[in-house]
Amino acid sequence: MPEEDLVDIKFRIYDGSDIGPFRYSATSTVDMLKQRIVSDWPKGKTIVPKSVNEVKLISSGKILENNKTVGLCKVPFGEVPGGAIIMHVVVQPSLAKAKTEKKIDDSPRKTVCSCSIL
């Protein structure tokens, strides 16, 4: 694999610490990056992704789609030779889990009128 096809990427998480840098081929997909993030997540953090679906990657202000390749996400201008691309990681727990954790009050609501006529 030619050296110019490899890209160094660091992943910045919510507390400002980094995961990486790791070297990826330009043909690697965003889904592959997310799998690496979940497997290499630092121990002892308060927020931990449980699956790839809970991870969003942001690069150059855009949320990256799973089927895009690293080569398509790479910004051609402003890169420092030998430097790493920094992608921001957002962990967003799945909605199904959040709904089950909330208490749902199924009791009928009583309508109370508190009108005052003067």
C-alpha positions in Angstrom: 0.0 0.0 0.0 1.6 3.3 -1.0 2.4 5.7 1.8 0.4 8.6 0.3 -2.8 6.5 0.6 -2.5 6.3 4.4 -4.1 9.0 6.6 -3.4 9.7 10.3 -6.6 10.3 12.3 -7.0 11.3 15.9 -10.4 11.2 17.6 -11.2 13.9 20.1 -13.8 12.9 22.7 -16.1 15.1 24.9 -13.6 15.9 27.6 -10.8 17.0 25.2 -8.7 13.9 25.4 -7.8 12.0 22.2 -7.9 8.5 21.0 -5.1 7.7 18.5 -3.7 8.8 16.2 -4.2 5.7 14.0 -3.3 5.2 10.4 -6.0 4.3 8.0 -6.2 3.6 4.3 -8.1 6.2 2.2 -10.6 3.4 1.3 -11.5 2.7 5.0 -15.2 3.5 5.8 -16.5 5.8 8.6 -18.2 2.6 10.0 -14.7 1.0 10.4 -13.5 4.1 12.3 -16.5 4.0 14.6 -15.8 0.3 15.4 -12.2 1.2 16.3 -13.5 4.0 18.6 -15.9 1.7 20.5 -13.2 -1.0 20.9 -10.5 1.5 22.0 -12.6 3.8 24.2 -10.6 4.9 27.3 -11.5 3.2 30.6 -12.9 5.3 33.4 -14.9 7.7 31.3 -18.4 8.7 32.5 -19.9 8.4 29.0 -19.2 5.1 27.2 -20.6 4.1 23.8 -22.1 0.7 23.9 -22.4 0.3 20.1 -21.3 1.9 16.8 -24.8 3.3 16.4 -24.3 5.6 19.4 -21.2 7.2 17.9 -21.3 10.2 15.6 -18.1 11.5 13.9 -17.7 15.1 13.0 -15.1 16.4 10.6 -14.9 19.9 9.2 -18.3 20.7 10.8 -20.1 17.8 9.0 -21.5 14.6 10.5 -19.9 11.8 8.6 -22.1 9.0 7.1 -21.2 5.4 7.7 -20.7 4.5 4.1 -18.3 7.3 3.2 -14.6 6.6 2.9 -11.8 8.4 4.7 -10.6 9.6 1.3 -14.0 11.4 0.7 -13.9 12.9 4.2 -10.4 14.3 3.9 -10.2 18.1 3.4 -7.6 18.7 0.7 -6.7 22.2 1.8 -5.1 23.3 5.0 -3.6 20.0 5.9 -0.2 20.0 7.5 2.2 17.4 6.0 2.8 14.7 8.6 -0.1 16.0 10.7 -3.1 14.1 11.8 -6.7 14.8 10.9 -8.8 15.4 14.1 -12.3 14.1 14.1 -14.7 15.0 16.9 -16.6 12.1 18.6 -20.2 12.6 19.9 -21.8 9.8 21.9 -25.6 9.8 21.6 -27.4 7.0 23.5 -30.1 5.3 21.6 -33.6 6.7 21.9 -35.1 3.3 22.8 -33.0 3.1 26.0 -33.8 6.7 26.9 -37.6 6.1 26.6 -37.5 3.0 28.8 -35.6 4.8 31.5 -38.2 7.6 31.8 -41.1 7.0 34.1 -44.3 7.0 32.1 -47.4 8.0 34.0 -50.3 6.2 32.5 -52.8 7.4 35.1 -55.7 9.5 33.7 -55.3 13.2 34.0 -57.8 15.2 36.0 -58.9 18.4 34.4 -59.1 21.2 37.0 -60.3 24.6 36.1 -59.1 27.5 38.2 -60.8 30.4 36.5 -61.7 33.5 38.4 -64.6 35.8 37.2 -64.6 39.2 38.7 
